[in-house]
């Protein structure tokens, strides 16, 4: 936990001392504290922007990358393809997910930093004499939301954690853990207050916290508290609000081009409310060449390392690249290194025919061979359909583990948008023989990103209905999502928590932090054991909660900060 007192260093003009004061009286004008640096609306906006920056840094991977990727992999969704054999990092789950491991420490620190900064705004806003009532409500509502959101993530991952609600003026070393339910109850209290202060989504600028995102997060919190009726009502408040809706028809900048409505949700510059997308409840903002923005590294991690795929060319019997000039093509995806490798469960077991979320617009499952001479009998053949993938030798296992697997496109822009999201240097002046422009390397993409969409609100309400015992209404909510996806409707008889988790995979892959979802439900062990070929080999039941970081325990010298069962400090 951040035990230090965080100060906002906000530039303000020099203040002259009063003539009535002795020149010997000390007036430390160069020392900035919340009392003297949080006064005007501009200063509160800067402090609030810092909360958004903290969340953006996590969602864009602008923290330690292993820490960020740990929110996705070592789950039923994915494993780490860069540390596959021998298994390392979270692929060797029991050996590495220990209290001293840097991943739980990094997540703990990132979210407590947001909480600490939110506490300053919450404490100071009520004392401000320069803020209008409207501004005071707005800043207080946003800070309460971010505090609740962060505590909810921490409780989902770690169980009970220390609750700090005050602005700190000195370090504390006497924290104890609140129960998990106590943390959720604090989240509920903060969110309910925030909802009374925040404006609706159609009344705020793009990317601004609003009533609907607060009610969405409240829905999840109420499920965790087993208040299923309350969760259903909270979700219904969001779903029935006339300013939001599931996008069911083609929309946005590329609506007249090849694609489908699901792909439209992830096209460059299609996420914001002002562009006509009324499904995103909170969109994280980023823009190329904006000094306050950071680029997203998710595509770089989840796209396979296609440049490493080679075949034995039929005539020369030498290994040659599948890709022309061994470069990625803008018509397929951004560059990738095959770090986060989705599981076979995700790629091959959860889909039914016709589901557009699995269409080539969204998941590319085959590529044409363009890296061999045009006179070769292999030229223009399909890597999968024509049997080349099946010929990979066991010694070349990385070809099928890291270098080639189906390409998830939702984290990448489409052809024609790469310059806008990565700059002109990302494009070469060379085209692939079968279409598309070759790409230079780029690991960061400046594209807006959802914190949450209305589709997830339906999924949360379905979960609440299921846990209440109303399988038909759970299926009805699931089918709102599946009908948009042109997928086979679900039946009430199919409804169980595994079905909902699979539907979350189908709808929210590479959006939700899958580790957070599974620890919230207490199902990380179960799903990992069944579906993850690496971490599933060593994961234990106690891993349903992450360990409390050992440094937090050892530095907390004034009280006992207990460890989760099963872990040894």
Secondary structure, DSSP 8 states (H G I E B T S, - for coil): ---S--------------TTS-TTS---TT---HHHHS-SHHHHHHHHHHHHHHHHHHHTT-S-HHHHHTTTSSSSSEEESTTTTTT-GGGSHHHH-STT-HHHHHHHHHHHHHHHHHHHHHHHHTT-SSS-HHHHHHHHHHHHHHHHHHHHHHHHHHSS-----S--SS---------HHHHHHHHHHHHHHHHHHS--GGGS-TT---HHHHHHHHHHHHHHTT-HHHHHHHHHHHHT-TT-----S--STTTTSS--HHHHTTSTT--SGGGT--SEEEEE---TT-TT---B-HHHHHS--GGG-EEE-TTT--EEESSGGG--BTTT-S-----EEE-HIIIIIS--TT-GGGSTTTEE---B--SS-TTSTTTT-BTTTTTTGGG--GGGTHIIIII-S-EE-TTS--TT-HHHHH-GGGEEEEE-TTSSEEE-----B---EEEEEHHHHHHHHHHHHHHHT-HHHHHHHHHHHHHHTT-----GGG-SHHHHHHHHHHHHTTTS-HHHHHHHHT-HHHHHHHH-TTGGGT--GGGGS----HHHHHH-TTS-----TT---
